[in-house]
Amino acid sequence: MVKVRNVRVETEKNRFLVTCNDSDGRVYTHERMFATRQAADRLADRVKVRGDIGAAYWDCYTPYGTDAWLLDDMEVTLMDDEERHAKGM
């Protein structure tokens, strides 16, 4: 289980997404896009009450510059990618 905060419902192409963040800055988006705002609100309300999610049903994105970006060793990965690109690999 992942402790989350900032649970919200967002609109994308006439569908509704439930998103939230963990304390390190990772962004989680539920894998299901809801057809109605009410259905998305129900899930968001359940997550707010529980305070955590089962990560199996959520996509995770780690934004650049967050604590999570550093904790997940993304800086090392980025430097490796840049080095390979510079060498033409």
C-alpha positions as CSV (number, residue, x, y, z in Angstrom):
1,M,0.0,0.0,0.0
2,V,1.2,3.5,-0.8
3,K,0.2,6.4,1.4
4,V,-1.2,9.2,-0.8
5,R,-2.4,12.8,-0.5
6,N,-3.8,15.5,-2.9
7,V,-6.5,13.1,-4.3
8,R,-8.3,14.8,-7.2
9,V,-10.5,14.1,-10.2
10,E,-9.3,15.5,-13.5
11,T,-11.0,15.7,-16.9
12,E,-9.4,14.3,-20.1
13,K,-11.3,14.0,-23.4
14,N,-14.8,13.7,-21.8
15,R,-13.5,11.1,-19.3
16,F,-12.5,11.5,-15.7
17,L,-9.3,10.4,-14.1
18,V,-8.5,10.0,-10.4
19,T,-5.0,11.1,-9.5
20,C,-3.0,11.5,-6.3
21,N,0.6,12.1,-5.0
22,D,2.7,10.4,-2.5
23,S,4.9,12.4,0.0
24,D,8.0,12.1,-2.3
25,G,6.2,13.6,-5.3
26,R,5.3,10.6,-7.4
27,V,2.0,11.0,-9.3
28,Y,-0.4,8.1,-9.4
29,T,-3.2,7.9,-11.9
30,H,-5.9,5.2,-11.7
31,E,-5.8,2.9,-14.7
32,R,-9.5,3.3,-15.4
33,M,-10.9,6.3,-17.0
34,F,-14.4,6.9,-15.7
35,A,-17.4,7.8,-18.0
36,T,-19.1,9.9,-15.2
37,R,-17.8,12.4,-12.7
38,Q,-19.9,10.7,-10.0
39,A,-18.0,7.4,-10.5
40,A,-14.6,9.1,-10.3
41,D,-15.7,11.1,-7.3
42,R,-16.7,7.8,-5.5
43,L,-13.3,6.3,-6.0
44,A,-11.6,9.6,-5.0
45,D,-13.7,9.8,-1.8
46,R,-12.7,6.2,-0.9
47,V,-9.0,6.9,-1.4
48,K,-9.3,10.1,0.7
49,V,-10.9,8.2,3.6
50,R,-8.3,5.3,3.4
51,G,-5.3,7.5,2.8
52,D,-3.6,4.8,0.7
53,I,-3.8,3.0,-2.6
54,G,-3.0,-0.5,-3.9
55,A,-0.3,0.4,-6.5
56,A,-1.3,-2.5,-8.7
57,Y,-4.2,-0.5,-10.2
58,W,-2.4,2.8,-10.5
59,D,0.1,4.1,-13.1
60,C,3.0,5.9,-11.5
61,Y,4.9,8.9,-13.0
62,T,8.0,10.4,-11.3
63,P,8.3,14.1,-12.2
64,Y,11.8,15.5,-12.8
65,G,13.2,17.3,-9.8
66,T,11.1,15.7,-7.1
67,D,12.5,13.9,-4.1
68,A,11.1,10.7,-5.7
69,W,13.2,11.4,-8.9
70,L,16.3,11.3,-6.8
71,L,15.2,8.4,-4.6
72,D,14.4,6.3,-7.7
73,D,17.9,6.9,-9.0
74,M,16.6,8.7,-12.1
75,E,19.5,11.1,-12.0
76,V,22.0,8.2,-12.5
77,T,19.8,6.9,-15.3
78,L,19.6,10.3,-17.0
79,M,23.4,10.7,-16.8
80,D,23.9,7.2,-18.3
81,D,21.5,8.0,-21.1
82,E,23.3,11.3,-21.8
83,E,26.7,9.6,-21.9
84,R,25.5,6.9,-24.3
85,H,23.9,9.6,-26.5
86,A,27.2,11.6,-26.6
87,K,29.0,8.4,-27.7
88,G,26.5,7.8,-30.4
89,M,25.2,4.6,-28.9
